[in-house]
Structure formats: C-alpha cells, structure tokens
Amino acid sequence: MPSDFEKKGLPDYLRPFFWDVDFQQLSAGKASFFIINRLLEHGDERAMKFLLKNYSRKELVDVVKNSRSLSNRSRGLWKIIFDMEKELCIPKRYPTPYGNY
C-alpha cells in the first residue's frame, strides 16, 4: 500500500521546475527518478531542501549515477556533495544511427 508521500502531489513552489509536464499529475513516489533528476539539475535551495527531506540518500545517489539527462557539471557537483568521488558515475549510453546517446 503506497504511503501518503507516494500518493500526494508536489508542493506548489516546485511548479516552475516542471514547465513541460502536467504538474498536477506528478506523484512524489511514482515519478521519483524524474522529480529528483529535474530538481538536481534545475532546482534552487528550497527544492534541495525538499529533496533532502523527502528522498533517501540512496535514491538521490542512484539518480546521480544513472541519469542520462543530468549534465556533467551538475553530476560533478552532486558527486562532491554526496562524497561519491571514488564511485563511477557514467550513465549507460545507447547506440543510435546518429552516435551513442
């Protein structure tokens, strides 16, 4: 059975970071990877407080390690913050006719 956190929507102050999706439909639990990724890349101080309060370190580190859309600059910052300097954080790339993405 999902917890209240997993069912509830996001706080309204996070709306500007999700300009391209239906904000009302985002579930803090079901869309956790997407939400964490977007806020690690574009979030402000208030968004970071939300992440640290509502998601585990393991969930945040998982996004840093595996996200294909997190910029190298952001990934480098979060590796320092989460003390991941010795961990490999290169997301899997997929071959396409136009190169590896």
C-alpha positions in Angstrom: 0.0 0.0 0.0 1.5 3.4 -1.0 2.4 5.9 1.7 0.8 9.3 1.9 4.1 10.8 0.5 4.0 8.5 -2.6 0.3 9.4 -3.3 0.5 13.2 -2.7 1.4 15.8 -5.3 4.4 18.1 -5.1 4.4 21.4 -3.3 3.3 24.3 -5.5 6.6 26.1 -5.1 8.2 23.4 -7.3 5.9 24.1 -10.2 8.3 26.3 -12.2 10.8 23.4 -12.4 8.2 21.2 -14.2 7.2 23.6 -17.0 6.9 20.8 -19.6 4.7 18.3 -17.8 1.3 18.2 -16.2 2.3 19.3 -12.7 -1.0 18.1 -11.1 -0.3 14.6 -12.3 3.2 14.2 -10.9 3.3 11.8 -8.0 6.1 12.2 -5.5 6.5 8.5 -5.3 5.7 7.1 -8.7 7.8 9.8 -10.6 10.6 10.0 -8.1 13.5 9.4 -10.5 12.2 12.1 -12.9 11.5 14.6 -10.0 14.9 14.0 -8.4 16.7 14.4 -11.7 14.9 17.6 -12.6 15.5 19.2 -9.2 19.1 18.1 -9.1 19.7 19.8 -12.5 17.5 22.9 -12.2 16.4 23.2 -8.5 17.1 26.1 -6.1 17.8 26.0 -2.4 14.2 25.3 -1.5 14.0 22.5 -4.0 17.1 20.9 -2.5 15.6 21.1 1.0 12.5 19.3 -0.4 14.7 16.6 -1.9 16.8 16.0 1.2 13.7 15.9 3.4 11.6 13.6 1.2 14.0 11.2 -0.5 16.7 9.0 0.8 20.4 9.4 0.1 20.3 6.1 -1.8 17.6 7.4 -4.1 19.5 10.7 -4.8 22.8 8.9 -5.4 21.0 6.4 -7.7 19.9 9.4 -9.9 23.4 10.9 -9.9 24.9 7.5 -11.0 22.3 6.6 -13.6 20.6 9.7 -15.1 21.3 10.2 -18.8 19.9 13.8 -18.7 21.9 15.2 -15.7 24.7 17.4 -17.0 28.3 16.6 -16.3 28.5 19.9 -14.4 25.6 19.0 -12.1 26.9 15.4 -11.8 30.3 16.7 -10.7 28.7 19.0 -8.0 26.5 16.2 -6.6 29.4 13.7 -6.6 31.2 16.1 -4.3 28.2 16.8 -2.1 27.3 13.1 -1.7 31.0 12.2 -1.3 31.0 9.9 -4.3 34.4 10.9 -5.7 35.6 7.3 -6.0 32.4 5.9 -7.5 31.9 5.5 -11.2 29.1 7.8 -12.4 28.9 7.4 -16.1 25.4 6.6 -17.3 24.9 3.9 -19.8 24.9 5.2 -23.4 22.7 3.7 -26.1 23.9 3.3 -29.7 21.8 5.0 -32.4 22.3 5.6 -36.1 23.5 9.1 -35.1 26.0 8.1 -32.5 25.9 6.9 -28.9 23.5 8.7 -26.7 
